[in-house]
């Protein structure tokens, strides 16, 4: 048996870590020696492959698409003098690393999925640094830096994430046609709902329970706030339709958009799994919202008309779009600067989309395509000035375009067996959801040479 074979069979077999959790933690320290002197490129195959796999799994856990995960793993593998082939899903990846004489295969998985744009930015910076200076980095240095990224704490407390959702959803309601009453009640409902969701997530409560409870809290909080306004300020009950806006913080914009991006690069497994995951969230959220609405007699009627001129409406849409995108970005754990950049891009892109629908009478789907393409082009310009991952700016800037209202009205009417009306809303929602990633894909084809070509 060769020395390399001995290493593969004995020395670097990971020690099983006993745990009562369904997903056992990966003992990365069992795959490498804490060597701060030997360059990683001179390590054995298992150690080098473990670096590639760990980086890929971390990128996947922070919400980026399969194409970016694969690209990052390939960059690291080339620098470590290996060839890497990887199959990527929503919460798992299987990869093989090969050098001149041996191959090493691993299957890795995550307990759940999520989005963390700040950690994603750290990882992309690490990959860029490794591409430039990886020849001199040791195994100990690499894993120490990855440990720092893994254990870096979130930037925002639960109440701050709740406020971010409150800001985003109150702005969202205005963009959908709501007025001050709907905005105030949505602010309260969404804030409390997302606060509860975050607290449940911190306690590792399963996704379905977290979404269901958060949506119920948001809807009931909206109703309570509206009731207080009715008794205290004689507000009309016609404003009850805004309860839909209070629960839009659960709309899975990130997986919806990244599923389209993955499918466009023929990453079918990742794209379809992300799409199924997003659809599950929408189904659970809308069903819970519908049940709560039936229980307390809420109806998704049209919003009362706002007496605003087209010019005033456009001028108000700009800050509303900024606030909506900024709030969603904070929910994705973006830094304030990153969230502000996404907000500025979203203000331009989303306002353009809405004006195309209102003034040029362009259908909502093609208008969403134009808005998403503008967001992608502006993000490319911004990326050349600041070193943020493009996906961390583009996706939050168009999440506000995801038609959560249409999705809910589709489920509400289908639940009432008004199938034709529900199908109409569902068709409108699907067209927008399809056109949004197409707009980003077009922008990437125009601006990114690597994305433009196969292979």
Secondary structure, DSSP 8 states (H G I E B T S, - for coil): --HHHHIIIIIT-------SSSS----GGGGS---SSSBGGGS-HHHHHHHHHHHHHHHHHTT--HHHHHHHHHHHHHHTT-EEEEEE-SSEEEEEEE-SS-EEEEEEE-S-----HHHHHHHHHHHHHHHHHGGG-BHHHHHHHHHHHHT---S--HHHHHHHHHHHHHHHHHHHT--HHHHHHHHHHHHHHHHHHHHHHHTT--HHHHHHHHHHHHHHHHHHHHHHHHHHH---GGGGGGHHHHTGGG--HHHHHHHHHHHHTT-HHHHHHHHHHHHHHHHHHHHHHHHHHHHHT------------HHHHHHHHHHHHHHHHHHHHHHTT--HHHHHHHHHHHHHHHHHHHHHHHHS---HHHHHHHHHHHHHHHHHHHHHHS---HHHHHHHHHHTTS-HHHHHHHHHHHHTT-HHHHHHHHHHHHHHHHHHHHHHHHHHHHH-HHHHS--
